[in-house]
Amino acid sequence: MTDTYVCPYCGATEHREYRVRLILLTCPECGENGRFLNEELVEVLDEIPDDELPEEWSELPADQRLHRAMERGLVDSDRLQLL
Ligand SMILES: [Zn+2]
């Protein structure tokens, strides 16, 4: 089974044979070195209602969004445990 990981800066995707929350990678598309999030985590972040999002949300790369969301308890920890 292959999992999909998403560049926190440009949204480019990479596929890996293993399943973790995130992978460290230099993006072949944008050249940034970042933490690619598992696509399922990106979906969890997308489900947070707009009115609960921190103000600076739109300026944060996806990996920072995950960190912020976990800090504030915006994501259901049961879903994170699936990974
Ligand atoms: Zn990228």
PDB file of the backbone (N, CA, C, O) and the ligand in Angstrom, with CONECT records:
HET     ZN  A 101       1
ATOM      1  N   MET A   1       0.835  -1.194   0.000  1.00  0.00           N
ATOM      2  CA  MET A   1       0.000   0.000   0.000  1.00  0.00           C
ATOM      3  C   MET A   1       0.878   1.256   0.000  1.00  0.00           C
ATOM      4  O   MET A   1       1.888   1.319   0.701  1.00  0.00           O
ATOM      5  N   THR A   2       0.487   2.234  -0.780  1.00  0.00           N
ATOM      6  CA  THR A   2       1.260   3.463  -0.911  1.00  0.00           C
ATOM      7  C   THR A   2       0.527   4.626  -0.268  1.00  0.00           C
ATOM      8  O   THR A   2      -0.682   4.781  -0.436  1.00  0.00           O
ATOM      9  N   ASP A   3       1.277   5.450   0.478  1.00  0.00           N
ATOM     10  CA  ASP A   3       0.684   6.642   1.060  1.00  0.00           C
ATOM     11  C   ASP A   3       1.180   7.871   0.305  1.00  0.00           C
ATOM     12  O   ASP A   3       2.272   7.873  -0.263  1.00  0.00           O
ATOM     13  N   THR A   4       0.358   8.908   0.311  1.00  0.00           N
ATOM     14  CA  THR A   4       0.672  10.147  -0.384  1.00  0.00           C
ATOM     15  C   THR A   4       1.061  11.224   0.632  1.00  0.00           C
ATOM     16  O   THR A   4       0.412  11.391   1.665  1.00  0.00           O
ATOM     17  N   TYR A   5       2.143  11.953   0.308  1.00  0.00           N
ATOM     18  CA  TYR A   5       2.631  13.025   1.183  1.00  0.00           C
ATOM     19  C   TYR A   5       2.631  14.325   0.402  1.00  0.00           C
ATOM     20  O   TYR A   5       2.953  14.352  -0.786  1.00  0.00           O
ATOM     21  N   VAL A   6       2.263  15.413   1.090  1.00  0.00           N
ATOM     22  CA  VAL A   6       2.017  16.692   0.414  1.00  0.00           C
ATOM     23  C   VAL A   6       3.025  17.749   0.850  1.00  0.00           C
ATOM     24  O   VAL A   6       3.238  17.953   2.045  1.00  0.00           O
ATOM     25  N   CYS A   7       3.648  18.423  -0.126  1.00  0.00           N
ATOM     26  CA  CYS A   7       4.584  19.513   0.176  1.00  0.00           C
ATOM     27  C   CYS A   7       3.857  20.619   0.938  1.00  0.00           C
ATOM     28  O   CYS A   7       2.798  21.069   0.501  1.00  0.00           O
ATOM     29  N   PRO A   8       4.415  21.072   2.085  1.00  0.00           N
ATOM     30  CA  PRO A   8       3.738  22.113   2.869  1.00  0.00           C
ATOM     31  C   PRO A   8       3.756  23.474   2.179  1.00  0.00           C
ATOM     32  O   PRO A   8       2.997  24.365   2.558  1.00  0.00           O
ATOM     33  N   TYR A   9       4.596  23.643   1.189  1.00  0.00           N
ATOM     34  CA  TYR A   9       4.726  24.949   0.544  1.00  0.00           C
ATOM     35  C   TYR A   9       3.958  25.054  -0.764  1.00  0.00           C
ATOM     36  O   TYR A   9       3.272  26.047  -1.005  1.00  0.00           O
ATOM     37  N   CYS A  10       4.071  24.031  -1.613  1.00  0.00           N
ATOM     38  CA  CYS A  10       3.452  24.162  -2.937  1.00  0.00           C
ATOM     39  C   CYS A  10       2.377  23.120  -3.214  1.00  0.00           C
ATOM     40  O   CYS A  10       1.679  23.203  -4.224  1.00  0.00           O
ATOM     41  N   GLY A  11       2.237  22.132  -2.318  1.00  0.00           N
ATOM     42  CA  GLY A  11       1.184  21.145  -2.524  1.00  0.00           C
ATOM     43  C   GLY A  11       1.559  19.994  -3.445  1.00  0.00           C
ATOM     44  O   GLY A  11       0.720  19.147  -3.749  1.00  0.00           O
ATOM     45  N   ALA A  12       2.822  19.953  -3.897  1.00  0.00           N
ATOM     46  CA  ALA A  12       3.274  18.824  -4.712  1.00  0.00           C
ATOM     47  C   ALA A  12       3.165  17.539  -3.886  1.00  0.00           C
ATOM     48  O   ALA A  12       3.292  17.571  -2.662  1.00  0.00           O
ATOM     49  N   THR A  13       2.932  16.424  -4.553  1.00  0.00           N
ATOM     50  CA  THR A  13       2.767  15.170  -3.820  1.00  0.00           C
ATOM     51  C   THR A  13       3.867  14.172  -4.151  1.00  0.00           C
ATOM     52  O   THR A  13       4.397  14.140  -5.261  1.00  0.00           O
ATOM     53  N   GLU A  14       4.194  13.355  -3.147  1.00  0.00           N
ATOM     54  CA  GLU A  14       5.167  12.275  -3.279  1.00  0.00           C
ATOM     55  C   GLU A  14       4.524  11.014  -2.716  1.00  0.00           C
ATOM     56  O   GLU A  14       3.686  11.078  -1.816  1.00  0.00           O
ATOM     57  N   HIS A  15       4.919   9.891  -3.248  1.00  0.00           N
ATOM     58  CA  HIS A  15       4.346   8.632  -2.779  1.00  0.00           C
ATOM     59  C   HIS A  15       5.420   7.776  -2.133  1.00  0.00           C
ATOM     60  O   HIS A  15       6.551   7.708  -2.615  1.00  0.00           O
ATOM     61  N   ARG A  16       5.058   7.126  -1.042  1.00  0.00           N
ATOM     62  CA  ARG A  16       5.990   6.259  -0.332  1.00  0.00           C
ATOM     63  C   ARG A  16       5.294   4.967   0.047  1.00  0.00           C
ATOM     64  O   ARG A  16       4.072   4.912   0.186  1.00  0.00           O
ATOM     65  N   GLU A  17       6.105   3.925   0.212  1.00  0.00           N
ATOM     66  CA  GLU A  17       5.561   2.612   0.542  1.00  0.00           C
ATOM     67  C   GLU A  17       5.220   2.478   2.018  1.00  0.00           C
ATOM     68  O   GLU A  17       4.618   1.486   2.430  1.00  0.00           O
ATOM     69  N   TYR A  18       5.595   3.454   2.805  1.00  0.00           N
ATOM     70  CA  TYR A  18       5.349   3.349   4.232  1.00  0.00           C
ATOM     71  C   TYR A  18       4.381   4.437   4.696  1.00  0.00           C
ATOM     72  O   TYR A  18       4.092   5.394   3.978  1.00  0.00           O
ATOM     73  N   ARG A  19       3.892   4.254   5.925  1.00  0.00           N
ATOM     74  CA  ARG A  19       2.833   5.109   6.443  1.00  0.00           C
ATOM     75  C   ARG A  19       3.285   5.779   7.734  1.00  0.00           C
ATOM     76  O   ARG A  19       3.372   5.137   8.781  1.00  0.00           O
ATOM     77  N   VAL A  20       3.569   7.064   7.650  1.00  0.00           N
ATOM     78  CA  VAL A  20       3.937   7.856   8.823  1.00  0.00           C
ATOM     79  C   VAL A  20       3.179   9.173   8.744  1.00  0.00           C
ATOM     80  O   VAL A  20       2.479   9.430   7.764  1.00  0.00           O
ATOM     81  N   ARG A  21       3.315  10.017   9.780  1.00  0.00           N
ATOM     82  CA  ARG A  21       2.591  11.299   9.754  1.00  0.00           C
ATOM     83  C   ARG A  21       3.198  12.272   8.758  1.00  0.00           C
ATOM     84  O   ARG A  21       2.491  13.003   8.063  1.00  0.00           O
ATOM     85  N   LEU A  22       4.524  12.264   8.705  1.00  0.00           N
ATOM     86  CA  LEU A  22       5.171  13.193   7.790  1.00  0.00           C
ATOM     87  C   LEU A  22       6.569  12.705   7.442  1.00  0.00           C
ATOM     88  O   LEU A  22       7.157  11.901   8.165  1.00  0.00           O
ATOM     89  N   ILE A  23       7.088  13.196   6.334  1.00  0.00           N
ATOM     90  CA  ILE A  23       8.448  12.859   5.920  1.00  0.00           C
ATOM     91  C   ILE A  23       9.213  14.150   5.633  1.00  0.00           C
ATOM     92  O   ILE A  23       8.639  15.136   5.172  1.00  0.00           O
ATOM     93  N   LEU A  24      10.510  14.127   5.909  1.00  0.00           N
ATOM     94  CA  LEU A  24      11.371  15.270   5.611  1.00  0.00           C
ATOM     95  C   LEU A  24      11.916  15.098   4.204  1.00  0.00           C
ATOM     96  O   LEU A  24      12.454  14.047   3.853  1.00  0.00           O
ATOM     97  N   LEU A  25      11.768  16.149   3.402  1.00  0.00           N
ATOM     98  CA  LEU A  25      12.121  16.008   1.997  1.00  0.00           C
ATOM     99  C   LEU A  25      12.406  17.377   1.386  1.00  0.00           C
ATOM    100  O   LEU A  25      11.800  18.380   1.761  1.00  0.00           O
ATOM    101  N   THR A  26      13.342  17.395   0.436  1.00  0.00           N
ATOM    102  CA  THR A  26      13.489  18.587  -0.389  1.00  0.00           C
ATOM    103  C   THR A  26      12.576  18.410  -1.579  1.00  0.00           C
ATOM    104  O   THR A  26      12.699  17.448  -2.337  1.00  0.00           O
ATOM    105  N   CYS A  27      11.662  19.344  -1.736  1.00  0.00           N
ATOM    106  CA  CYS A  27      10.627  19.206  -2.760  1.00  0.00           C
ATOM    107  C   CYS A  27      11.214  19.301  -4.166  1.00  0.00           C
ATOM    108  O   CYS A  27      11.926  20.256  -4.478  1.00  0.00           O
ATOM    109  N   PRO A  28      10.917  18.314  -5.017  1.00  0.00           N
ATOM    110  CA  PRO A  28      11.412  18.362  -6.400  1.00  0.00           C
ATOM    111  C   PRO A  28      10.718  19.446  -7.223  1.00  0.00           C
ATOM    112  O   PRO A  28      11.212  19.824  -8.285  1.00  0.00           O
ATOM    113  N   GLU A  29       9.590  19.944  -6.749  1.00  0.00           N
ATOM    114  CA  GLU A  29       8.843  20.966  -7.497  1.00  0.00           C
ATOM    115  C   GLU A  29       9.294  22.380  -7.147  1.00  0.00           C
ATOM    116  O   GLU A  29       9.628  23.166  -8.033  1.00  0.00           O
ATOM    117  N   CYS A  30       9.302  22.705  -5.844  1.00  0.00           N
ATOM    118  CA  CYS A  30       9.586  24.095  -5.445  1.00  0.00           C
ATOM    119  C   CYS A  30      10.981  24.260  -4.824  1.00  0.00           C
ATOM    120  O   CYS A  30      11.431  25.385  -4.609  1.00  0.00           O
ATOM    121  N   GLY A  31      11.662  23.148  -4.538  1.00  0.00           N
ATOM    122  CA  GLY A  31      13.016  23.234  -4.023  1.00  0.00           C
ATOM    123  C   GLY A  31      13.127  23.527  -2.542  1.00  0.00           C
ATOM    124  O   GLY A  31      14.235  23.617  -2.013  1.00  0.00           O
ATOM    125  N   GLU A  32      11.990  23.680  -1.854  1.00  0.00           N
ATOM    126  CA  GLU A  32      12.020  23.942  -0.414  1.00  0.00           C
ATOM    127  C   GLU A  32      12.243  22.636   0.340  1.00  0.00           C
ATOM    128  O   GLU A  32      11.751  21.575  -0.046  1.00  0.00           O
ATOM    129  N   ASN A  33      13.006  22.751   1.431  1.00  0.00           N
ATOM    130  CA  ASN A  33      13.177  21.595   2.300  1.00  0.00           C
ATOM    131  C   ASN A  33      12.101  21.669   3.376  1.00  0.00           C
ATOM    132  O   ASN A  33      12.073  22.612   4.166  1.00  0.00           O
ATOM    133  N   GLY A  34      11.234  20.697   3.407  1.00  0.00           N
ATOM    134  CA  GLY A  34      10.120  20.799   4.350  1.00  0.00           C
ATOM    135  C   GLY A  34       9.611  19.448   4.800  1.00  0.00           C
ATOM    136  O   GLY A  34      10.095  18.396   4.383  1.00  0.00           O
ATOM    137  N   ARG A  35       8.631  19.514   5.655  1.00  0.00           N
ATOM    138  CA  ARG A  35       7.997  18.308   6.162  1.00  0.00           C
ATOM    139  C   ARG A  35       6.734  18.054   5.360  1.00  0.00           C
ATOM    140  O   ARG A  35       5.746  18.777   5.488  1.00  0.00           O
ATOM    141  N   PHE A  36       6.778  17.040   4.547  1.00  0.00           N
ATOM    142  CA  PHE A  36       5.604  16.653   3.757  1.00  0.00           C
ATOM    143  C   PHE A  36       4.628  15.919   4.665  1.00  0.00           C
ATOM    144  O   PHE A  36       4.991  14.933   5.307  1.00  0.00           O
ATOM    145  N   LEU A  37       3.395  16.397   4.717  1.00  0.00           N
ATOM    146  CA  LEU A  37       2.393  15.759   5.559  1.00  0.00           C
ATOM    147  C   LEU A  37       1.683  14.643   4.825  1.00  0.00           C
ATOM    148  O   LEU A  37       1.420  14.732   3.626  1.00  0.00           O
ATOM    149  N   ASN A  38       1.378  13.591   5.563  1.00  0.00           N
ATOM    150  CA  ASN A  38       0.525  12.551   5.021  1.00  0.00           C
ATOM    151  C   ASN A  38      -0.787  13.196   4.549  1.00  0.00           C
ATOM    152  O   ASN A  38      -1.371  14.023   5.249  1.00  0.00           O
ATOM    153  N   GLU A  39      -1.228  12.812   3.377  1.00  0.00           N
ATOM    154  CA  GLU A  39      -2.430  13.399   2.789  1.00  0.00           C
ATOM    155  C   GLU A  39      -3.640  13.302   3.715  1.00  0.00           C
ATOM    156  O   GLU A  39      -4.496  14.187   3.717  1.00  0.00           O
ATOM    157  N   GLU A  40      -3.709  12.247   4.490  1.00  0.00           N
ATOM    158  CA  GLU A  40      -4.850  12.097   5.394  1.00  0.00           C
ATOM    159  C   GLU A  40      -4.828  13.165   6.486  1.00  0.00           C
ATOM    160  O   GLU A  40      -5.879  13.607   6.951  1.00  0.00           O
ATOM    161  N   LEU A  41      -3.632  13.572   6.890  1.00  0.00           N
ATOM    162  CA  LEU A  41      -3.525  14.648   7.875  1.00  0.00           C
ATOM    163  C   LEU A  41      -3.970  15.974   7.274  1.00  0.00           C
ATOM    164  O   LEU A  41      -4.616  16.786   7.936  1.00  0.00           O
ATOM    165  N   VAL A  42      -3.616  16.177   6.012  1.00  0.00           N
ATOM    166  CA  VAL A  42      -4.038  17.408   5.337  1.00  0.00           C
ATOM    167  C   VAL A  42      -5.556  17.469   5.298  1.00  0.00           C
ATOM    168  O   VAL A  42      -6.147  18.535   5.466  1.00  0.00           O
ATOM    169  N   GLU A  43      -6.186  16.316   5.076  1.00  0.00           N
ATOM    170  CA  GLU A  43      -7.655  16.278   5.053  1.00  0.00           C
ATOM    171  C   GLU A  43      -8.235  16.601   6.423  1.00  0.00           C
ATOM    172  O   GLU A  43      -9.245  17.297   6.533  1.00  0.00           O
ATOM    173  N   VAL A  44      -7.583  16.085   7.471  1.00  0.00           N
ATOM    174  CA  VAL A  44      -8.047  16.378   8.830  1.00  0.00           C
ATOM    175  C   VAL A  44      -7.983  17.891   9.078  1.00  0.00           C
ATOM    176  O   VAL A  44      -8.902  18.472   9.654  1.00  0.00           O
ATOM    177  N   LEU A  45      -6.891  18.516   8.636  1.00  0.00           N
ATOM    178  CA  LEU A  45      -6.736  19.968   8.821  1.00  0.00           C
ATOM    179  C   LEU A  45      -7.786  20.739   8.031  1.00  0.00           C
ATOM    180  O   LEU A  45      -8.288  21.767   8.486  1.00  0.00           O
ATOM    181  N   ASP A  46      -8.114  20.232   6.841  1.00  0.00           N
ATOM    182  CA  ASP A  46      -9.107  20.905   6.005  1.00  0.00           C
ATOM    183  C   ASP A  46     -10.498  20.864   6.614  1.00  0.00           C
ATOM    184  O   ASP A  46     -11.356  21.678   6.272  1.00  0.00           O
ATOM    185  N   GLU A  47     -10.720  19.922   7.512  1.00  0.00           N
ATOM    186  CA  GLU A  47     -12.051  19.775   8.109  1.00  0.00           C
ATOM    187  C   GLU A  47     -12.293  20.724   9.285  1.00  0.00           C
ATOM    188  O   GLU A  47     -13.420  20.832   9.769  1.00  0.00           O
ATOM    189  N   ILE A  48     -11.255  21.406   9.742  1.00  0.00           N
ATOM    190  CA  ILE A  48     -11.441  22.346  10.853  1.00  0.00           C
ATOM    191  C   ILE A  48     -12.304  23.511  10.362  1.00  0.00           C
ATOM    192  O   ILE A  48     -12.001  24.120   9.337  1.00  0.00           O
ATOM    193  N   PRO A  49     -13.386  23.822  11.101  1.00  0.00           N
ATOM    194  CA  PRO A  49     -14.265  24.925  10.679  1.00  0.00           C
ATOM    195  C   PRO A  49     -13.504  26.255  10.607  1.00  0.00           C
ATOM    196  O   PRO A  49     -12.636  26.527  11.436  1.00  0.00           O
ATOM    197  N   ASP A  50     -13.839  27.073   9.614  1.00  0.00           N
ATOM    198  CA  ASP A  50     -13.159  28.356   9.400  1.00  0.00           C
ATOM    199  C   ASP A  50     -13.134  29.227  10.653  1.00  0.00           C
ATOM    200  O   ASP A  50     -12.127  29.878  10.933  1.00  0.00           O
ATOM    201  N   ASP A  51     -14.230  29.246  11.408  1.00  0.00           N
ATOM    202  CA  ASP A  51     -14.288  30.145  12.555  1.00  0.00           C
ATOM    203  C   ASP A  51     -13.442  29.669  13.734  1.00  0.00           C
ATOM    204  O   ASP A  51     -13.311  30.385  14.727  1.00  0.00           O
ATOM    205  N   GLU A  52     -12.868  28.473  13.636  1.00  0.00           N
ATOM    206  CA  GLU A  52     -11.979  27.993  14.697  1.00  0.00           C
ATOM    207  C   GLU A  52     -10.502  28.142  14.330  1.00  0.00           C
ATOM    208  O   GLU A  52      -9.623  27.886  15.153  1.00  0.00           O
ATOM    209  N   LEU A  53     -10.239  28.552  13.109  1.00  0.00           N
ATOM    210  CA  LEU A  53      -8.855  28.643  12.650  1.00  0.00           C
ATOM    211  C   LEU A  53      -8.142  29.835  13.275  1.00  0.00           C
ATOM    212  O   LEU A  53      -8.722  30.915  13.393  1.00  0.00           O
ATOM    213  N   PRO A  54      -6.883  29.645  13.676  1.00  0.00           N
ATOM    214  CA  PRO A  54      -6.090  30.779  14.169  1.00  0.00           C
ATOM    215  C   PRO A  54      -5.949  31.842  13.067  1.00  0.00           C
ATOM    216  O   PRO A  54      -5.994  31.526  11.878  1.00  0.00           O
ATOM    217  N   GLU A  55      -5.781  33.097  13.478  1.00  0.00           N
ATOM    218  CA  GLU A  55      -5.731  34.211  12.517  1.00  0.00           C
ATOM    219  C   GLU A  55      -4.684  34.053  11.431  1.00  0.00           C
ATOM    220  O   GLU A  55      -4.922  34.368  10.265  1.00  0.00           O
ATOM    221  N   GLU A  56      -3.522  33.561  11.832  1.00  0.00           N
ATOM    222  CA  GLU A  56      -2.414  33.516  10.883  1.00  0.00           C
ATOM    223  C   GLU A  56      -2.430  32.262  10.008  1.00  0.00           C
ATOM    224  O   GLU A  56      -1.495  32.015   9.247  1.00  0.00           O
ATOM    225  N   TRP A  57      -3.488  31.484  10.122  1.00  0.00           N
ATOM    226  CA  TRP A  57      -3.575  30.167   9.486  1.00  0.00           C
ATOM    227  C   TRP A  57      -3.177  30.184   8.013  1.00  0.00           C
ATOM    228  O   TRP A  57      -2.381  29.357   7.568  1.00  0.00           O
ATOM    229  N   SER A  58      -3.737  31.130   7.263  1.00  0.00           N
ATOM    230  CA  SER A  58      -3.517  31.132   5.821  1.00  0.00           C
ATOM    231  C   SER A  58      -2.062  31.397   5.456  1.00  0.00           C
ATOM    232  O   SER A  58      -1.637  31.116   4.335  1.00  0.00           O
ATOM    233  N   GLU A  59      -1.299  31.938   6.405  1.00  0.00           N
ATOM    234  CA  GLU A  59       0.106  32.231   6.112  1.00  0.00           C
ATOM    235  C   GLU A  59       1.033  31.089   6.495  1.00  0.00           C
ATOM    236  O   GLU A  59       2.222  31.124   6.178  1.00  0.00           O
ATOM    237  N   LEU A  60       0.508  30.084   7.169  1.00  0.00           N
ATOM    238  CA  LEU A  60       1.353  29.001   7.659  1.00  0.00           C
ATOM    239  C   LEU A  60       1.466  27.876   6.639  1.00  0.00           C
ATOM    240  O   LEU A  60       0.482  27.519   5.991  1.00  0.00           O
ATOM    241  N   PRO A  61       2.689  27.308   6.494  1.00  0.00           N
ATOM    242  CA  PRO A  61       2.791  26.082   5.709  1.00  0.00           C
ATOM    243  C   PRO A  61       2.071  24.951   6.444  1.00  0.00           C
ATOM    244  O   PRO A  61       1.836  25.036   7.649  1.00  0.00           O
ATOM    245  N   ALA A  62       1.729  23.910   5.721  1.00  0.00           N
ATOM    246  CA  ALA A  62       0.876  22.852   6.272  1.00  0.00           C
ATOM    247  C   ALA A  62       1.452  22.206   7.531  1.00  0.00           C
ATOM    248  O   ALA A  62       0.702  21.852   8.441  1.00  0.00           O
ATOM    249  N   ASP A  63       2.776  22.048   7.592  1.00  0.00           N
ATOM    250  CA  ASP A  63       3.335  21.378   8.769  1.00  0.00           C
ATOM    251  C   ASP A  63       3.175  22.248  10.014  1.00  0.00           C
ATOM    252  O   ASP A  63       2.981  21.733  11.115  1.00  0.00           O
ATOM    253  N   GLN A  64       3.256  23.586   9.833  1.00  0.00           N
ATOM    254  CA  GLN A  64       3.030  24.490  10.960  1.00  0.00           C
ATOM    255  C   GLN A  64       1.549  24.506  11.362  1.00  0.00           C
ATOM    256  O   GLN A  64       1.207  24.666  12.534  1.00  0.00           O
ATOM    257  N   ARG A  65       0.699  24.337  10.373  1.00  0.00           N
ATOM    258  CA  ARG A  65      -0.741  24.275  10.675  1.00  0.00           C
ATOM    259  C   ARG A  65      -1.044  23.078  11.559  1.00  0.00           C
ATOM    260  O   ARG A  65      -1.823  23.174  12.508  1.00  0.00           O
ATOM    261  N   LEU A  66      -0.433  21.967  11.246  1.00  0.00           N
ATOM    262  CA  LEU A  66      -0.665  20.767  12.047  1.00  0.00           C
ATOM    263  C   LEU A  66      -0.221  20.999  13.484  1.00  0.00           C
ATOM    264  O   LEU A  66      -0.938  20.669  14.428  1.00  0.00           O
ATOM    265  N   HIS A  67       0.960  21.568  13.637  1.00  0.00           N
ATOM    266  CA  HIS A  67       1.499  21.843  14.964  1.00  0.00           C
ATOM    267  C   HIS A  67       0.548  22.759  15.740  1.00  0.00           C
ATOM    268  O   HIS A  67       0.230  22.496  16.900  1.00  0.00           O
ATOM    269  N   ARG A  68       0.102  23.828  15.095  1.00  0.00           N
ATOM    270  CA  ARG A  68      -0.783  24.794  15.729  1.00  0.00           C
ATOM    271  C   ARG A  68      -2.127  24.161  16.092  1.00  0.00           C
ATOM    272  O   ARG A  68      -2.675  24.396  17.169  1.00  0.00           O
ATOM    273  N   ALA A  69      -2.634  23.361  15.175  1.00  0.00           N
ATOM    274  CA  ALA A  69      -3.936  22.725  15.401  1.00  0.00           C
ATOM    275  C   ALA A  69      -3.866  21.758  16.585  1.00  0.00           C
ATOM    276  O   ALA A  69      -4.805  21.664  17.375  1.00  0.00           O
ATOM    277  N   MET A  70      -2.744  21.042  16.698  1.00  0.00           N
ATOM    278  CA  MET A  70      -2.593  20.097  17.798  1.00  0.00           C
ATOM    279  C   MET A  70      -2.459  20.849  19.119  1.00  0.00           C
ATOM    280  O   MET A  70      -3.030  20.444  20.132  1.00  0.00           O
ATOM    281  N   GLU A  71      -1.707  21.938  19.102  1.00  0.00           N
ATOM    282  CA  GLU A  71      -1.535  22.776  20.290  1.00  0.00           C
ATOM    283  C   GLU A  71      -2.869  23.274  20.829  1.00  0.00           C
ATOM    284  O   GLU A  71      -3.091  23.314  22.039  1.00  0.00           O
ATOM    285  N   ARG A  72      -3.739  23.647  19.923  1.00  0.00           N
ATOM    286  CA  ARG A  72      -5.016  24.246  20.310  1.00  0.00           C
ATOM    287  C   ARG A  72      -6.135  23.235  20.434  1.00  0.00           C
ATOM    288  O   ARG A  72      -7.274  23.592  20.738  1.00  0.00           O
ATOM    289  N   GLY A  73      -5.814  21.976  20.200  1.00  0.00           N
ATOM    290  CA  GLY A  73      -6.843  20.946  20.334  1.00  0.00           C
ATOM    291  C   GLY A  73      -7.921  21.036  19.273  1.00  0.00           C
ATOM    292  O   GLY A  73      -9.074  20.683  19.517  1.00  0.00           O
ATOM    293  N   LEU A  74      -7.544  21.510  18.094  1.00  0.00           N
ATOM    294  CA  LEU A  74      -8.536  21.667  17.018  1.00  0.00           C
ATOM    295  C   LEU A  74      -8.754  20.387  16.231  1.00  0.00           C
ATOM    296  O   LEU A  74      -9.732  20.264  15.494  1.00  0.00           O
ATOM    297  N   VAL A  75      -7.845  19.439  16.385  1.00  0.00           N
ATOM    298  CA  VAL A  75      -7.989  18.194  15.633  1.00  0.00           C
ATOM    299  C   VAL A  75      -8.298  17.046  16.594  1.00  0.00           C
ATOM    300  O   VAL A  75      -7.824  17.013  17.730  1.00  0.00           O
ATOM    301  N   ASP A  76      -9.090  16.127  16.114  1.00  0.00           N
ATOM    302  CA  ASP A  76      -9.494  14.981  16.901  1.00  0.00           C
ATOM    303  C   ASP A  76      -8.311  14.005  17.024  1.00  0.00           C
ATOM    304  O   ASP A  76      -7.850  13.439  16.033  1.00  0.00           O
ATOM    305  N   SER A  77      -7.841  13.828  18.249  1.00  0.00           N
ATOM    306  CA  SER A  77      -6.638  13.012  18.414  1.00  0.00           C
ATOM    307  C   SER A  77      -6.859  11.564  17.981  1.00  0.00           C
ATOM    308  O   SER A  77      -5.906  10.870  17.623  1.00  0.00           O
ATOM    309  N   ASP A  78      -8.104  11.107  18.013  1.00  0.00           N
ATOM    310  CA  ASP A  78      -8.384   9.744  17.546  1.00  0.00           C
ATOM    311  C   ASP A  78      -7.985   9.577  16.086  1.00  0.00           C
ATOM    312  O   ASP A  78      -7.505   8.521  15.676  1.00  0.00           O
ATOM    313  N   ARG A  79      -8.189  10.619  15.323  1.00  0.00           N
ATOM    314  CA  ARG A  79      -7.867  10.521  13.900  1.00  0.00           C
ATOM    315  C   ARG A  79      -6.372  10.534  13.664  1.00  0.00           C
ATOM    316  O   ARG A  79      -5.875   9.902  12.732  1.00  0.00           O
ATOM    317  N   LEU A  80      -5.654  11.259  14.513  1.00  0.00           N
ATOM    318  CA  LEU A  80      -4.205  11.294  14.358  1.00  0.00           C
ATOM    319  C   LEU A  80      -3.588   9.950  14.724  1.00  0.00           C
ATOM    320  O   LEU A  80      -2.536   9.578  14.203  1.00  0.00           O
ATOM    321  N   GLN A  81      -4.243   9.233  15.613  1.00  0.00           N
ATOM    322  CA  GLN A  81      -3.698   7.938  16.033  1.00  0.00           C
ATOM    323  C   GLN A  81      -3.802   6.876  14.952  1.00  0.00           C
ATOM    324  O   GLN A  81      -3.170   5.824  15.042  1.00  0.00           O
ATOM    325  N   LEU A  82      -4.589   7.152  13.947  1.00  0.00           N
ATOM    326  CA  LEU A  82      -4.702   6.196  12.846  1.00  0.00           C
ATOM    327  C   LEU A  82      -3.394   6.105  12.089  1.00  0.00           C
ATOM    328  O   LEU A  82      -3.125   5.116  11.406  1.00  0.00           O
ATOM    329  N   LEU A  83      -2.580   7.146  12.215  1.00  0.00           N
ATOM    330  CA  LEU A  83      -1.342   7.186  11.452  1.00  0.00           C
ATOM    331  C   LEU A  83      -0.168   6.706  12.293  1.00  0.00           C
ATOM    332  O   LEU A  83       0.964   6.671  11.811  1.00  0.00           O
TER     333      LEU A  83
HETATM  334 ZN    ZN A 101       7.023  22.035  -2.936  1.00  0.00          ZN2+
END
